[in-house]
Amino acid sequence: MTYIKTIAIDDAEGIIKNEYDKGIRRSGRVYNILKIMSRSPAALKESMRLYLAIMFGESELTRAQREMIATVVSRVNHCKYWIEAHGNDFRVEVGDESLAEQLKKDWKKADISAKDKALCAWAEKLTLTPGDMTKSDIDVLKKTGFSENAISDAAQVVSYFNYINRIAEGLGVDLESEMK
């Protein structure tokens, strides 16, 4: 149960109605994460713009890699909502239920490439100890084949999910019915 009252679909007006309508057009529904952010209309609108740019915009990172990062960051943060949501999106991208379950539980034991493991390790460190990041962390990613553009994109994914994980957990977003 949410910790704050959300704005119901039928009561939505202005920016909130517009964002709810966009959600319905995108996926046929209004996800609970949109509802939990309904008390901050401008932030909801801009958060969605940023999310779409980071997760669906042009990038050297594959969609699967971005979903992998989102899942890893959410696991590190113990954010149930986003572990399930992006673990499922990762499953869809790779077409492998078992691999998605591995990733959701412990990326270190998941059957992913060494390159992706380096990316996950970097995402975990940036999430847990951002003040400890150094150029050598970037150098590791470069040596595994990531360009500076890809690394910048990965930083955007890590940072966005650290933000949105705190919205979800801090305001008590309800899991979607299929996540339970």
Secondary structure as UniProt FT lines:
FT   HELIX           9..11
FT   HELIX           14..27
FT   HELIX           32..36
FT   TURN            37..39
FT   HELIX           41..56
FT   HELIX           63..76
FT   TURN            77..78
FT   HELIX           80..94
FT   HELIX           97..105
FT   HELIX           107..109
FT   HELIX           114..128
FT   HELIX           130..132
FT   HELIX           135..143
FT   TURN            144..145
FT   HELIX           148..171
FT   HELIX           177..179
//
